[in-house]
Amino acid sequence: MIIKVRYLRDFVDDVNSFSEHDKSLVRAALIKIRENPFKKSDGGVGKLACESGSESILSVKIAAASIRIVYKIIMSKDGQSALIIFASAVNDATPRSL
Protein backbone atom coordinates (compact mmCIF):
# COMPACT_ATOMS: atom_id res chain seq x y z
CA MET A 1 0.00 0.00 0.00
CA ILE A 2 1.46 3.35 -1.05
CA ILE A 3 0.84 6.08 1.50
CA LYS A 4 1.79 9.73 1.86
CA VAL A 5 5.10 10.38 3.56
CA ARG A 6 6.26 13.51 5.36
CA TYR A 7 9.91 13.90 6.27
CA LEU A 8 11.18 15.86 9.25
CA ARG A 9 13.98 18.29 8.50
CA ASP A 10 16.43 16.36 10.70
CA PHE A 11 15.75 13.22 8.65
CA VAL A 12 16.54 15.06 5.42
CA ASP A 13 19.70 16.55 6.93
CA ASP A 14 20.81 13.11 8.15
CA VAL A 15 20.24 11.47 4.77
CA ASN A 16 22.04 14.30 2.94
CA SER A 17 25.11 13.60 5.08
CA PHE A 18 25.21 9.91 4.04
CA SER A 19 27.38 8.50 1.26
CA GLU A 20 25.71 7.87 -2.11
CA HIS A 21 25.67 4.13 -1.39
CA ASP A 22 23.92 4.65 1.94
CA LYS A 23 21.45 7.09 0.34
CA SER A 24 20.47 4.40 -2.18
CA LEU A 25 19.92 1.91 0.66
CA VAL A 26 17.72 4.45 2.48
CA ARG A 27 15.70 5.08 -0.71
CA ALA A 28 15.12 1.33 -1.14
CA ALA A 29 14.03 1.01 2.49
CA LEU A 30 11.65 3.97 2.12
CA ILE A 31 10.00 2.27 -0.87
CA LYS A 32 9.40 -0.84 1.25
CA ILE A 33 8.06 1.27 4.12
CA ARG A 34 5.64 3.07 1.78
CA GLU A 35 4.40 -0.23 0.37
CA ASN A 36 3.70 -1.81 3.75
CA PRO A 37 4.51 0.33 6.80
CA PHE A 38 2.87 -1.84 9.43
CA LYS A 39 4.47 -4.09 12.07
CA LYS A 40 5.95 -7.39 10.95
CA SER A 41 3.33 -9.18 13.04
CA ASP A 42 0.69 -7.45 10.88
CA GLY A 43 2.47 -8.40 7.65
CA GLY A 44 4.50 -5.19 7.30
CA VAL A 45 8.19 -4.35 7.37
CA GLY A 46 8.43 -2.37 10.61
CA LYS A 47 9.66 -3.55 13.97
CA LEU A 48 8.04 -2.06 17.06
CA ALA A 49 10.50 0.46 18.53
CA CYS A 50 8.27 2.06 21.14
CA GLU A 51 4.61 1.90 22.12
CA SER A 52 2.78 4.47 24.20
CA GLY A 53 -0.97 4.03 24.57
CA SER A 54 -2.50 3.85 21.11
CA GLU A 55 0.59 5.23 19.36
CA SER A 56 3.35 3.01 18.00
CA ILE A 57 6.75 4.03 16.73
CA LEU A 58 8.22 1.56 14.25
CA SER A 59 11.69 1.10 12.83
CA VAL A 60 13.48 -0.55 9.94
CA LYS A 61 17.16 -1.38 10.29
CA ILE A 62 19.49 -1.21 7.31
CA ALA A 63 22.20 -3.51 8.61
CA ALA A 64 24.55 -3.03 5.66
CA ALA A 65 24.85 0.68 6.46
CA SER A 66 24.27 0.68 10.25
CA ILE A 67 21.26 2.94 9.75
CA ARG A 68 17.86 2.73 11.37
CA ILE A 69 14.80 4.52 9.96
CA VAL A 70 12.24 5.27 12.63
CA TYR A 71 8.70 6.30 11.75
CA LYS A 72 5.18 6.65 13.04
CA ILE A 73 1.95 5.93 11.19
CA ILE A 74 -0.56 8.74 11.53
CA MET A 75 -4.17 8.10 10.64
CA SER A 76 -5.73 10.96 8.67
CA LYS A 77 -9.19 11.65 7.27
CA ASP A 78 -8.09 10.97 3.68
CA GLY A 79 -6.39 7.64 4.40
CA GLN A 80 -3.12 6.90 6.12
CA SER A 81 0.13 8.80 6.14
CA ALA A 82 3.49 7.76 7.52
CA LEU A 83 5.68 10.33 9.21
CA ILE A 84 9.37 9.56 8.94
CA ILE A 85 10.83 10.69 12.25
CA PHE A 86 14.59 10.25 11.86
CA ALA A 87 17.41 8.16 10.47
CA SER A 88 20.55 7.66 12.48
CA ALA A 89 23.44 5.30 12.97
CA VAL A 90 22.44 2.19 14.92
CA ASN A 91 24.91 3.10 17.65
CA ASP A 92 23.37 6.55 18.07
CA ALA A 93 21.25 6.07 21.19
CA THR A 94 19.80 9.59 21.28
CA PRO A 95 17.26 10.36 18.55
CA ARG A 96 17.60 14.05 17.77
CA SER A 97 14.16 14.49 16.22
CA LEU A 98 11.90 13.04 18.90
HUKA-V84974 format. One record per pair of residues at least 24 apart in sequence whose ideal C-beta (glycine too) atoms are under 10 Angstrom apart, sorted by the first residue. I is the first residue (numbers start at 1). J is the second residue. D is the distance in whole Angstrom. If there is no record, write none. Layout:
I&J&D ; I&J&D
This chain:
1&34&8 ; 1&35&7 ; 1&36&6 ; 1&37&8 ; 1&38&9 ; 1&44&9 ; 1&79&9 ; 1&80&8 ; 2&31&9 ; 2&34&5 ; 2&35&7 ; 2&36&10 ; 2&37&10 ; 2&79&10 ; 3&33&9 ; 3&34&6 ; 3&35&9 ; 3&36&9 ; 3&37&6 ; 3&73&8 ; 3&74&10 ; 3&76&9 ; 3&79&7 ; 3&80&5 ; 3&81&6 ; 3&82&5 ; 4&34&9 ; 4&74&9 ; 4&76&8 ; 4&78&8 ; 4&79&7 ; 4&80&8 ; 4&81&4 ; 4&82&7 ; 4&83&9 ; 5&30&7 ; 5&33&8 ; 5&34&6 ; 5&37&9 ; 5&71&8 ; 5&81&7 ; 5&82&5 ; 5&83&8 ; 5&84&6 ; 6&71&10 ; 6&74&9 ; 6&81&7 ; 6&82&8 ; 6&83&5 ; 6&84&7 ; 7&71&10 ; 7&83&8 ; 7&84&5 ; 7&85&9 ; 7&86&10 ; 7&87&10 ; 8&71&10 ; 8&83&7 ; 8&84&7 ; 8&85&6 ; 8&86&7 ; 8&87&10 ; 8&96&10 ; 8&97&5 ; 8&98&10 ; 9&97&8 ; 10&84&10 ; 10&85&8 ; 10&86&6 ; 10&87&9 ; 10&88&9 ; 10&95&9 ; 10&96&5 ; 10&97&4 ; 10&98&10 ; 11&69&8 ; 11&70&9 ; 11&71&9 ; 11&83&10 ; 11&84&5 ; 11&85&7 ; 11&86&5 ; 11&87&6 ; 11&88&9 ; 11&96&10 ; 11&97&7 ; 12&84&9 ; 12&87&9 ; 13&86&10 ; 13&87&10 ; 13&96&9 ; 13&97&10 ; 14&67&9 ; 14&69&10 ; 14&86&7 ; 14&87&5 ; 14&88&6 ; 14&89&9 ; 14&92&10 ; 14&96&8 ; 14&97&9 ; 15&67&9 ; 15&69&9 ; 15&84&9 ; 15&86&10 ; 15&87&6 ; 17&87&10 ; 18&65&8 ; 18&67&7 ; 18&87&8 ; 18&89&10 ; 19&65&8 ; 21&64&9 ; 21&65&7 ; 22&62&8 ; 22&64&9 ; 22&65&4 ; 22&66&9 ; 22&67&6 ; 22&87&9 ; 23&65&9 ; 24&65&9 ; 25&62&5 ; 25&63&10 ; 25&64&6 ; 25&65&5 ; 25&67&7 ; 25&69&10 ; 26&60&10 ; 26&62&7 ; 26&65&8 ; 26&67&7 ; 26&69&7 ; 26&84&10 ; 26&87&6 ; 28&62&8 ; 29&60&5 ; 29&61&9 ; 29&62&6 ; 29&65&9 ; 29&67&8 ; 29&68&10 ; 29&69&6 ; 29&87&9 ; 30&60&9 ; 30&69&7 ; 30&71&9 ; 30&82&9 ; 30&84&7 ; 30&87&9 ; 32&60&7 ; 32&69&10 ; 33&58&8 ; 33&59&10 ; 33&60&6 ; 33&69&7 ; 33&71&6 ; 33&73&10 ; 33&82&6 ; 33&84&8 ; 34&82&7 ; 34&84&10 ; 37&71&7 ; 37&72&9 ; 37&73&6 ; 37&80&8 ; 37&81&10 ; 37&82&5 ; 37&84&10 ; 38&73&7 ; 38&80&10 ; 38&82&10 ; 39&73&10 ; 44&73&9 ; 46&70&9 ; 46&71&7 ; 46&72&10 ; 46&73&8 ; 46&82&9 ; 49&85&9 ; 49&95&9 ; 50&95&10 ; 50&98&9 ; 57&83&10 ; 57&85&7 ; 57&95&9 ; 57&98&8 ; 58&82&9 ; 58&85&10 ; 59&85&9 ; 59&86&10 ; 59&87&10 ; 59&90&10 ; 60&87&10 ; 61&90&7 ; 62&87&9 ; 62&90&9 ; 63&90&8 ; 65&89&9 ; 65&90&9 ; 66&90&5 ; 66&91&7 ; 66&92&9 ; 67&92&10 ; 68&92&8 ; 68&95&9 ; 70&95&7 ; 70&97&8 ; 70&98&8 ; 72&98&10
